[in-house]
Amino acid sequence: MTKEAEFFNVKYQEGSLEPKTAQLILFAVNLAIGHEHGAKLHLGKARENGATEDEIQETIVYCMRPVAAKVRNFAKDILSK
């Protein structure tokens, strides 16, 4: 069951995502911003909601991809000059 919610003027239906999926996303976001407490908290909640180690590892890779691409592109730019 969903409920209408709003966050910084963004309206959404809270509960649209499966709890495990929501916790994996929150885990990835906290990893990406370097928020250790939040990453640990949401990793635990993802596991409580049935996330497997394979799903957690895949989430970590998805979190790393944009950063890795940015570093690769930055390095290519620097090396080309």
Biopython code that builds the backbone (N, CA, C, O; Angstrom):
import numpy as np
from Bio.PDB.StructureBuilder import StructureBuilder

atoms = [
    (1, "MET", "N", (0.841, -1.182, 0.000)),
    (1, "MET", "CA", (0.000, 0.000, 0.000)),
    (1, "MET", "C", (0.893, 1.254, 0.000)),
    (1, "MET", "O", (1.857, 1.347, 0.759)),
    (2, "THR", "N", (0.553, 2.190, -0.851)),
    (2, "THR", "CA", (1.342, 3.411, -0.952)),
    (2, "THR", "C", (0.612, 4.561, -0.273)),
    (2, "THR", "O", (-0.592, 4.501, -0.023)),
    (3, "LYS", "N", (1.366, 5.598, 0.014)),
    (3, "LYS", "CA", (0.748, 6.822, 0.533)),
    (3, "LYS", "C", (1.403, 8.012, -0.135)),
    (3, "LYS", "O", (2.592, 7.988, -0.455)),
    (4, "GLU", "N", (0.625, 9.035, -0.339)),
    (4, "GLU", "CA", (1.162, 10.250, -0.954)),
    (4, "GLU", "C", (2.136, 10.911, -0.004)),
    (4, "GLU", "O", (1.892, 11.007, 1.198)),
    (5, "ALA", "N", (3.245, 11.366, -0.565)),
    (5, "ALA", "CA", (4.271, 12.030, 0.230)),
    (5, "ALA", "C", (4.887, 13.135, -0.613)),
    (5, "ALA", "O", (4.694, 13.201, -1.828)),
    (6, "GLU", "N", (5.631, 13.998, 0.064)),
    (6, "GLU", "CA", (6.320, 15.088, -0.622)),
    (6, "GLU", "C", (7.644, 15.327, 0.078)),
    (6, "GLU", "O", (7.723, 15.305, 1.306)),
    (7, "PHE", "N", (8.679, 15.555, -0.708)),
    (7, "PHE", "CA", (10.005, 15.830, -0.175)),
    (7, "PHE", "C", (10.622, 16.925, -1.017)),
    (7, "PHE", "O", (10.871, 16.721, -2.205)),
    (8, "PHE", "N", (10.875, 18.082, -0.429)),
    (8, "PHE", "CA", (11.411, 19.242, -1.146)),
    (8, "PHE", "C", (10.628, 19.520, -2.422)),
    (8, "PHE", "O", (11.202, 19.693, -3.498)),
    (9, "ASN", "N", (9.334, 19.558, -2.284)),
    (9, "ASN", "CA", (8.390, 19.855, -3.374)),
    (9, "ASN", "C", (8.350, 18.782, -4.466)),
    (9, "ASN", "O", (7.836, 19.040, -5.555)),
    (10, "VAL", "N", (8.872, 17.606, -4.203)),
    (10, "VAL", "CA", (8.748, 16.477, -5.123)),
    (10, "VAL", "C", (7.683, 15.547, -4.552)),
    (10, "VAL", "O", (7.858, 14.956, -3.486)),
    (11, "LYS", "N", (6.583, 15.431, -5.277)),
    (11, "LYS", "CA", (5.499, 14.549, -4.833)),
    (11, "LYS", "C", (5.755, 13.143, -5.351)),
    (11, "LYS", "O", (6.177, 12.948, -6.491)),
    (12, "TYR", "N", (5.493, 12.172, -4.491)),
    (12, "TYR", "CA", (5.709, 10.773, -4.869)),
    (12, "TYR", "C", (4.798, 9.876, -4.041)),
    (12, "TYR", "O", (4.176, 10.319, -3.076)),
    (13, "GLN", "N", (4.730, 8.620, -4.432)),
    (13, "GLN", "CA", (3.953, 7.624, -3.717)),
    (13, "GLN", "C", (4.904, 6.777, -2.879)),
    (13, "GLN", "O", (5.569, 5.880, -3.398)),
    (14, "GLU", "N", (4.965, 7.062, -1.595)),
    (14, "GLU", "CA", (5.838, 6.301, -0.713)),
    (14, "GLU", "C", (5.324, 4.868, -0.618)),
    (14, "GLU", "O", (4.137, 4.635, -0.389)),
    (15, "GLY", "N", (6.227, 3.918, -0.797)),
    (15, "GLY", "CA", (5.855, 2.514, -0.762)),
    (15, "GLY", "C", (5.713, 1.906, -2.144)),
    (15, "GLY", "O", (5.359, 0.735, -2.277)),
    (16, "SER", "N", (5.989, 2.697, -3.178)),
    (16, "SER", "CA", (5.924, 2.174, -4.550)),
    (16, "SER", "C", (7.022, 1.142, -4.799)),
    (16, "SER", "O", (6.826, 0.186, -5.549)),
    (17, "LEU", "N", (8.168, 1.341, -4.173)),
    (17, "LEU", "CA", (9.275, 0.400, -4.318)),
    (17, "LEU", "C", (9.144, -0.708, -3.280)),
    (17, "LEU", "O", (8.649, -0.492, -2.174)),
    (18, "GLU", "N", (9.597, -1.892, -3.659)),
    (18, "GLU", "CA", (9.698, -2.978, -2.686)),
    (18, "GLU", "C", (10.701, -2.541, -1.616)),
    (18, "GLU", "O", (11.681, -1.873, -1.943)),
    (19, "PRO", "N", (10.484, -2.899, -0.352)),
    (19, "PRO", "CA", (11.386, -2.462, 0.714)),
    (19, "PRO", "C", (12.854, -2.819, 0.464)),
    (19, "PRO", "O", (13.737, -2.003, 0.727)),
    (20, "LYS", "N", (13.123, -4.020, -0.036)),
    (20, "LYS", "CA", (14.507, -4.414, -0.313)),
    (20, "LYS", "C", (15.130, -3.491, -1.349)),
    (20, "LYS", "O", (16.268, -3.051, -1.186)),
    (21, "THR", "N", (14.394, -3.196, -2.407)),
    (21, "THR", "CA", (14.900, -2.315, -3.466)),
    (21, "THR", "C", (15.166, -0.926, -2.918)),
    (21, "THR", "O", (16.206, -0.335, -3.208)),
    (22, "ALA", "N", (14.240, -0.396, -2.130)),
    (22, "ALA", "CA", (14.414, 0.934, -1.541)),
    (22, "ALA", "C", (15.663, 0.975, -0.663)),
    (22, "ALA", "O", (16.417, 1.948, -0.710)),
    (23, "GLN", "N", (15.888, -0.062, 0.133)),
    (23, "GLN", "CA", (17.060, -0.082, 1.011)),
    (23, "GLN", "C", (18.350, -0.223, 0.223)),
    (23, "GLN", "O", (19.364, 0.364, 0.601)),
    (24, "LEU", "N", (18.340, -0.985, -0.860)),
    (24, "LEU", "CA", (19.535, -1.088, -1.704)),
    (24, "LEU", "C", (19.859, 0.258, -2.348)),
    (24, "LEU", "O", (21.027, 0.631, -2.453)),
    (25, "ILE", "N", (18.834, 0.984, -2.776)),
    (25, "ILE", "CA", (19.068, 2.318, -3.349)),
    (25, "ILE", "C", (19.638, 3.252, -2.287)),
    (25, "ILE", "O", (20.602, 3.972, -2.547)),
    (26, "LEU", "N", (19.057, 3.243, -1.110)),
    (26, "LEU", "CA", (19.556, 4.094, -0.031)),
    (26, "LEU", "C", (20.990, 3.713, 0.358)),
    (26, "LEU", "O", (21.803, 4.587, 0.657)),
    (27, "PHE", "N", (21.294, 2.433, 0.354)),
    (27, "PHE", "CA", (22.658, 1.967, 0.610)),
    (27, "PHE", "C", (23.610, 2.538, -0.437)),
    (27, "PHE", "O", (24.665, 3.071, -0.093)),
    (28, "ALA", "N", (23.239, 2.430, -1.712)),
    (28, "ALA", "CA", (24.093, 2.927, -2.802)),
    (28, "ALA", "C", (24.302, 4.431, -2.716)),
    (28, "ALA", "O", (25.420, 4.910, -2.907)),
    (29, "VAL", "N", (23.264, 5.168, -2.437)),
    (29, "VAL", "CA", (23.377, 6.627, -2.350)),
    (29, "VAL", "C", (24.308, 7.009, -1.204)),
    (29, "VAL", "O", (25.155, 7.889, -1.354)),
    (30, "ASN", "N", (24.153, 6.353, -0.072)),
    (30, "ASN", "CA", (25.024, 6.657, 1.061)),
    (30, "ASN", "C", (26.473, 6.293, 0.772)),
    (30, "ASN", "O", (27.384, 7.011, 1.185)),
    (31, "LEU", "N", (26.699, 5.180, 0.064)),
    (31, "LEU", "CA", (28.061, 4.850, -0.362)),
    (31, "LEU", "C", (28.616, 5.949, -1.252)),
    (31, "LEU", "O", (29.747, 6.400, -1.070)),
    (32, "ALA", "N", (27.807, 6.374, -2.217)),
    (32, "ALA", "CA", (28.262, 7.358, -3.209)),
    (32, "ALA", "C", (28.656, 8.685, -2.580)),
    (32, "ALA", "O", (29.572, 9.352, -3.061)),
    (33, "ILE", "N", (27.979, 9.071, -1.517)),
    (33, "ILE", "CA", (28.298, 10.353, -0.880)),
    (33, "ILE", "C", (29.259, 10.194, 0.300)),
    (33, "ILE", "O", (29.588, 11.170, 0.974)),
    (34, "GLY", "N", (29.705, 8.960, 0.544)),
    (34, "GLY", "CA", (30.668, 8.724, 1.611)),
    (34, "GLY", "C", (30.092, 8.816, 3.006)),
    (34, "GLY", "O", (30.806, 9.160, 3.948)),
    (35, "HIS", "N", (28.810, 8.515, 3.155)),
    (35, "HIS", "CA", (28.145, 8.588, 4.459)),
    (35, "HIS", "C", (28.157, 7.197, 5.096)),
    (35, "HIS", "O", (27.258, 6.387, 4.869)),
    (36, "GLU", "N", (29.188, 6.941, 5.893)),
    (36, "GLU", "CA", (29.418, 5.604, 6.449)),
    (36, "GLU", "C", (28.249, 5.113, 7.302)),
    (36, "GLU", "O", (27.788, 3.984, 7.134)),
    (37, "HIS", "N", (27.771, 5.954, 8.211)),
    (37, "HIS", "CA", (26.676, 5.539, 9.093)),
    (37, "HIS", "C", (25.449, 5.137, 8.277)),
    (37, "HIS", "O", (24.847, 4.092, 8.522)),
    (38, "GLY", "N", (25.086, 5.969, 7.312)),
    (38, "GLY", "CA", (23.919, 5.672, 6.483)),
    (38, "GLY", "C", (24.110, 4.417, 5.654)),
    (38, "GLY", "O", (23.178, 3.628, 5.501)),
    (39, "ALA", "N", (25.317, 4.221, 5.112)),
    (39, "ALA", "CA", (25.595, 3.022, 4.318)),
    (39, "ALA", "C", (25.431, 1.771, 5.181)),
    (39, "ALA", "O", (24.803, 0.800, 4.760)),
    (40, "LYS", "N", (25.997, 1.797, 6.385)),
    (40, "LYS", "CA", (25.878, 0.638, 7.277)),
    (40, "LYS", "C", (24.423, 0.397, 7.680)),
    (40, "LYS", "O", (23.955, -0.741, 7.697)),
    (41, "LEU", "N", (23.720, 1.472, 8.000)),
    (41, "LEU", "CA", (22.320, 1.363, 8.400)),
    (41, "LEU", "C", (21.481, 0.720, 7.301)),
    (41, "LEU", "O", (20.738, -0.228, 7.555)),
    (42, "HIS", "N", (21.602, 1.236, 6.083)),
    (42, "HIS", "CA", (20.762, 0.744, 4.990)),
    (42, "HIS", "C", (21.231, -0.611, 4.464)),
    (42, "HIS", "O", (20.423, -1.367, 3.924)),
    (43, "LEU", "N", (22.510, -0.933, 4.608)),
    (43, "LEU", "CA", (22.980, -2.274, 4.284)),
    (43, "LEU", "C", (22.300, -3.283, 5.212)),
    (43, "LEU", "O", (21.813, -4.321, 4.763)),
    (44, "GLY", "N", (22.274, -2.974, 6.480)),
    (44, "GLY", "CA", (21.607, -3.856, 7.442)),
    (44, "GLY", "C", (20.127, -4.010, 7.139)),
    (44, "GLY", "O", (19.583, -5.112, 7.200)),
    (45, "LYS", "N", (19.482, -2.904, 6.812)),
    (45, "LYS", "CA", (18.051, -2.969, 6.494)),
    (45, "LYS", "C", (17.803, -3.729, 5.193)),
    (45, "LYS", "O", (16.811, -4.447, 5.072)),
    (46, "ALA", "N", (18.699, -3.576, 4.223)),
    (46, "ALA", "CA", (18.565, -4.332, 2.972)),
    (46, "ALA", "C", (18.659, -5.826, 3.262)),
    (46, "ALA", "O", (17.876, -6.616, 2.735)),
    (47, "ARG", "N", (19.611, -6.207, 4.092)),
    (47, "ARG", "CA", (19.747, -7.620, 4.467)),
    (47, "ARG", "C", (18.506, -8.103, 5.216)),
    (47, "ARG", "O", (18.018, -9.205, 4.964)),
    (48, "GLU", "N", (18.000, -7.289, 6.127)),
    (48, "GLU", "CA", (16.782, -7.659, 6.860)),
    (48, "GLU", "C", (15.602, -7.872, 5.911)),
    (48, "GLU", "O", (14.713, -8.678, 6.184)),
    (49, "ASN", "N", (15.604, -7.142, 4.799)),
    (49, "ASN", "CA", (14.521, -7.254, 3.817)),
    (49, "ASN", "C", (14.818, -8.296, 2.742)),
    (49, "ASN", "O", (14.114, -8.368, 1.735)),
    (50, "GLY", "N", (15.861, -9.103, 2.954)),
    (50, "GLY", "CA", (16.114, -10.239, 2.086)),
    (50, "GLY", "C", (17.139, -10.052, 0.989)),
    (50, "GLY", "O", (17.248, -10.904, 0.107)),
    (51, "ALA", "N", (17.895, -8.963, 1.012)),
    (51, "ALA", "CA", (18.922, -8.761, -0.016)),
    (51, "ALA", "C", (20.004, -9.822, 0.120)),
    (51, "ALA", "O", (20.496, -10.092, 1.216)),
    (52, "THR", "N", (20.363, -10.414, -1.002)),
    (52, "THR", "CA", (21.427, -11.414, -1.012)),
    (52, "THR", "C", (22.777, -10.720, -1.171)),
    (52, "THR", "O", (22.846, -9.547, -1.536)),
    (53, "GLU", "N", (23.834, -11.453, -0.896)),
    (53, "GLU", "CA", (25.174, -10.889, -1.070)),
    (53, "GLU", "C", (25.424, -10.547, -2.541)),
    (53, "GLU", "O", (26.108, -9.567, -2.835)),
    (54, "ASP", "N", (24.880, -11.343, -3.467)),
    (54, "ASP", "CA", (25.020, -11.026, -4.895)),
    (54, "ASP", "C", (24.319, -9.712, -5.229)),
    (54, "ASP", "O", (24.854, -8.906, -5.990)),
    (55, "GLU", "N", (23.133, -9.486, -4.672)),
    (55, "GLU", "CA", (22.418, -8.227, -4.920)),
    (55, "GLU", "C", (23.173, -7.044, -4.323)),
    (55, "GLU", "O", (23.213, -5.964, -4.913)),
    (56, "ILE", "N", (23.764, -7.250, -3.162)),
    (56, "ILE", "CA", (24.536, -6.181, -2.515)),
    (56, "ILE", "C", (25.774, -5.857, -3.350)),
    (56, "ILE", "O", (26.081, -4.685, -3.569)),
    (57, "GLN", "N", (26.481, -6.878, -3.816)),
    (57, "GLN", "CA", (27.667, -6.650, -4.645)),
    (57, "GLN", "C", (27.295, -5.954, -5.952)),
    (57, "GLN", "O", (28.016, -5.065, -6.404)),
    (58, "GLU", "N", (26.178, -6.347, -6.564)),
    (58, "GLU", "CA", (25.735, -5.687, -7.796)),
    (58, "GLU", "C", (25.408, -4.225, -7.532)),
    (58, "GLU", "O", (25.725, -3.359, -8.347)),
    (59, "THR", "N", (24.784, -3.949, -6.408)),
    (59, "THR", "CA", (24.467, -2.574, -6.025)),
    (59, "THR", "C", (25.742, -1.749, -5.885)),
    (59, "THR", "O", (25.795, -0.602, -6.327)),
    (60, "ILE", "N", (26.759, -2.330, -5.276)),
    (60, "ILE", "CA", (28.033, -1.622, -5.107)),
    (60, "ILE", "C", (28.639, -1.288, -6.473)),
    (60, "ILE", "O", (29.128, -0.178, -6.685)),
    (61, "VAL", "N", (28.604, -2.242, -7.385)),
    (61, "VAL", "CA", (29.150, -1.995, -8.724)),
    (61, "VAL", "C", (28.379, -0.876, -9.414)),
    (61, "VAL", "O", (28.984, 0.004, -10.026)),
    (62, "TYR", "N", (27.046, -0.898, -9.323)),
    (62, "TYR", "CA", (26.249, 0.162, -9.944)),
    (62, "TYR", "C", (26.581, 1.519, -9.331)),
    (62, "TYR", "O", (26.575, 2.534, -10.028)),
    (63, "CYS", "N", (26.866, 1.542, -8.045)),
    (63, "CYS", "CA", (27.238, 2.777, -7.361)),
    (63, "CYS", "C", (28.581, 3.286, -7.865)),
    (63, "CYS", "O", (28.784, 4.495, -7.982)),
    (64, "MET", "N", (29.495, 2.376, -8.162)),
    (64, "MET", "CA", (30.847, 2.742, -8.576)),
    (64, "MET", "C", (30.925, 3.189, -10.034)),
    (64, "MET", "O", (31.801, 3.983, -10.378)),
    (65, "ARG", "N", (30.045, 2.709, -10.891)),
    (65, "ARG", "CA", (30.162, 2.960, -12.328)),
    (65, "ARG", "C", (30.237, 4.438, -12.717)),
    (65, "ARG", "O", (31.131, 4.810, -13.476)),
    (66, "PRO", "N", (29.335, 5.294, -12.228)),
    (66, "PRO", "CA", (29.418, 6.703, -12.645)),
    (66, "PRO", "C", (30.726, 7.363, -12.211)),
    (66, "PRO", "O", (31.295, 8.167, -12.949)),
    (67, "VAL", "N", (31.198, 7.025, -11.019)),
    (67, "VAL", "CA", (32.443, 7.602, -10.529)),
    (67, "VAL", "C", (33.612, 7.104, -11.371)),
    (67, "VAL", "O", (34.487, 7.884, -11.746)),
    (68, "ALA", "N", (33.628, 5.812, -11.667)),
    (68, "ALA", "CA", (34.704, 5.251, -12.481)),
    (68, "ALA", "C", (34.723, 5.885, -13.872)),
    (68, "ALA", "O", (35.788, 6.194, -14.405)),
    (69, "ALA", "N", (33.552, 6.073, -14.447)),
    (69, "ALA", "CA", (33.476, 6.700, -15.775)),
    (69, "ALA", "C", (33.968, 8.137, -15.720)),
    (69, "ALA", "O", (34.647, 8.598, -16.638)),
    (70, "LYS", "N", (33.631, 8.843, -14.656)),
    (70, "LYS", "CA", (34.075, 10.230, -14.520)),
    (70, "LYS", "C", (35.598, 10.291, -14.392)),
    (70, "LYS", "O", (36.241, 11.136, -15.014)),
    (71, "VAL", "N", (36.165, 9.407, -13.594)),
    (71, "VAL", "CA", (37.620, 9.367, -13.436)),
    (71, "VAL", "C", (38.284, 9.021, -14.763)),
    (71, "VAL", "O", (39.267, 9.655, -15.146)),
    (72, "ARG", "N", (37.755, 8.018, -15.469)),
    (72, "ARG", "CA", (38.315, 7.627, -16.770)),
    (72, "ARG", "C", (38.292, 8.802, -17.743)),
    (72, "ARG", "O", (39.289, 9.078, -18.410)),
    (73, "ASN", "N", (37.160, 9.491, -17.826)),
    (73, "ASN", "CA", (37.048, 10.615, -18.754)),
    (73, "ASN", "C", (37.963, 11.767, -18.360)),
    (73, "ASN", "O", (38.559, 12.412, -19.224)),
    (74, "PHE", "N", (38.076, 12.025, -17.072)),
    (74, "PHE", "CA", (38.957, 13.079, -16.584)),
    (74, "PHE", "C", (40.414, 12.742, -16.924)),
    (74, "PHE", "O", (41.167, 13.601, -17.384)),
    (75, "ALA", "N", (40.796, 11.497, -16.694)),
    (75, "ALA", "CA", (42.169, 11.073, -17.001)),
    (75, "ALA", "C", (42.448, 11.188, -18.494)),
    (75, "ALA", "O", (43.514, 11.662, -18.888)),
    (76, "LYS", "N", (41.518, 10.765, -19.318)),
    (76, "LYS", "CA", (41.705, 10.880, -20.775)),
    (76, "LYS", "C", (41.922, 12.335, -21.172)),
    (76, "LYS", "O", (42.782, 12.637, -21.999)),
    (77, "ASP", "N", (41.139, 13.236, -20.578)),
    (77, "ASP", "CA", (41.255, 14.652, -20.869)),
    (77, "ASP", "C", (42.625, 15.181, -20.471)),
    (77, "ASP", "O", (43.278, 15.883, -21.244)),
    (78, "ILE", "N", (43.051, 14.845, -19.271)),
    (78, "ILE", "CA", (44.351, 15.304, -18.770)),
    (78, "ILE", "C", (45.489, 14.755, -19.629)),
    (78, "ILE", "O", (46.422, 15.481, -19.973)),
    (79, "LEU", "N", (45.405, 13.481, -19.969)),
    (79, "LEU", "CA", (46.466, 12.842, -20.751)),
    (79, "LEU", "C", (46.551, 13.355, -22.176)),
    (79, "LEU", "O", (47.612, 13.297, -22.797)),
    (80, "SER", "N", (45.437, 13.858, -22.701)),
    (80, "SER", "CA", (45.425, 14.328, -24.088)),
    (80, "SER", "C", (46.025, 15.712, -24.247)),
    (80, "SER", "O", (46.226, 16.158, -25.376)),
    (81, "LYS", "N", (46.316, 16.396, -23.173)),
    (81, "LYS", "CA", (46.847, 17.765, -23.228)),
    (81, "LYS", "C", (48.348, 17.805, -23.089)),
    (81, "LYS", "O", (48.942, 18.882, -23.116)),
]
sb = StructureBuilder()
sb.init_structure("model")
sb.init_model(0)
sb.init_chain("A")
sb.init_seg("    ")
for serial, (resi, resn, name, xyz) in enumerate(atoms, 1):
    if name == "N":
        sb.init_residue(resn, " ", resi, " ")
    sb.init_atom(name, np.array(xyz, "f"), 0.0, 1.0, " ", f" {name:<3s}", serial, name[0])
structure = sb.get_structure()
